[in-house]
Amino acid sequence: MVTIAVTGHMDLTAETIPLVRAALRDLLAGHGGNLTGVSCIAAGSDSLFAEAVLDAGGRLVVVIPSRDYRQAKVKPTHAELFDRLHAAATDVVVMPYETADRQAYEAANRELLSRSDRLVAVWDGTPPSGKGGGTADTVLDARAAGTPVDVVWPEGAARRG
C-alpha cells in the first residue's frame, strides 16, 4: 500500500483543469487498490487529486483544517464536490482548530505529510510567498523531511490572475 498526499494551487485556469486531471490520472494509474490518497479536498488541485484517487480505485483520507472550514471557506461553487468527496472518504480527520486560518492550514499540511509516503505537488514552481501554509511551503517541508515529491505541472498549465 502506498500513501500519497497532495498539495497544489487552487486557482487553476479552466483550460488547466483537464490537463492536470489527465496528468494525475496517469501518475496514479499503476497503483489501483493499493493506493491511499490524502487530501484537504480544497477547490482546484486537492479535489482533482481526490477524484483521481477514487477513480483509480484507491482509498481517500480527508484532512479538514478546522471545525469551521466547510462553512467558512468552501464556496458555493465547490460545495457539492466537497461534500461528495467528504462522503466518499474512508477516513476524515478534522484538525483541532476552531477557525480556518494560517495556523490551521500549516497543521493540516503537516498532518498530510505525516500520513504519506510521497507528495504530489500540482505546482508551478513559484517560491513561497512568506505567508506560510502554501504549496511551495509544503513542498519544501516534504523535501526537508526526505519525502519524495512528484511535481505535476503539465505543458500549457496556468493559474488565474
N, C-alpha and C positions, 0 to 999 in steps of 0.2 A: 504494500500500500504506500503510495506517495501522497504527501500533503503539500499542496501548493497554495500560497496566499497571493492576493493581488493588491496592487496599488496602481493608481492611474488617474489621468485627467478626467474631470467631469465635463469639461467644456469642448467636447469633440464636435467638429462640424458635421452636418447631416451627411455629407459625402464621405466622411471618415468612418462613420459607424459601420457600414458594410465591410470596409477594408479591415478594420480591427476585428470585427466578428469573424471573418474568414481566417485571419492570422491566429486568433485564439483557438478556433476550431482545429486548425492544422496542428498547433502546438500541443493540444490536449488529446488529439485523436488516438494516439497509441496507448493511452492509459486505461480507458474504459472503466470497468467496475473497480479497478484498483486505484482510483483517484478520489481524494477528498480535496475539495476547494474551500478556501476560507476567504470570506469577503464581507465588507461592510455594506454591500448592496446599494451604495450611493448611485445616483444617476451617472450615466456615462460608463467608463471603463469597468467599475466594480460590478455593475449589473450585467454588462456584456459578458464578462468573465463568468459570473454565476450562471447565466443561461448556458454558456458553452460547457461548463462542468456538468450541468444536468443533462444537456443534450448528448454528452459523451457517456452517460450512464454512471457518472460519479455521484458522490455524496457532497452535500453543501452544508458548511458550517457558517453561520452568520454571526458577525460581531457588531453589536449596536453600541455606538459610542456613549450614549447617555439615555436616561429614562425618558427624557422629553424629545428625543431625536425624531421620532415619527411625526409628532405634531408640530415641532418647531422647525424642522429642516427639510422634510420631504415635501416637495412642491406638488400641487395637484396633478401636473402633467406626468409625474413619476410615481404617484401613489399606487396605482393599480399594479404596476410591475413590482414595486417594492413589496406590496402585500402578497403578491403571488410567490415571489422568491422567499419571503419570510415564511410563508406557509409550507413551501417545499423543502425547507431546511431540515436536516437530520438533527441539528442542534443549534440553539440560539443562545448566545452569550451577551448579556446586557452589562456593560461596564458600570461600575458603581458611582456614576456621576449623575446629578440631577439635570444639569444643563449641558447642552451640546456646545462646547467651547474648545479652545485650543488644547487645554489640558486633557479633555475627554478624547479628542482626536488623536493626540500623541499616545495616550494609553491604549486606545483601540489599535493603533498601528503596532505598538509593542506586543499586544496580545496576538495579532495576526502573525507576527514574526515568530513568537514563541511557540506557536502551534504548527509551524510549517517547516518542510524540508527545503523548499525552494520558494522564490518570489518571482511572480510575473509582474513586470512594470510596463504599463501602457504609458510611455513616457517619451517626450520629445527631446530629452537631454538637457532641458533648461535647469540651471543650478538652483539650489534652494533660495527661497525668497527672503529668508531670515525670520519669517513668522513662526516656523516650526509646524510639524504635522503634515506637510505636503508630500507629494510624490517623490521629489528629489531627496527629501529628508529620510523617507522610508527606505529608498534605495541605498543611501549612504549608510544607514543603520544596519541594513541587511548585509551589505558588503563588509562592514566593520566586524560583524558577528560571524563572518565566514559563510553566510547563507548564499548559495548560488542565485544569481539574478538573471532572468531572461527578459531582455528589453524587447518590447513589441512596439514598433513604430513604422508601419508599412509605408512604402513609397507613395507619396501623394497625401499622406495624413496631415491634418491641420487642426488647429484649435480655433474656436470662435474668438472674435475680438481682435 
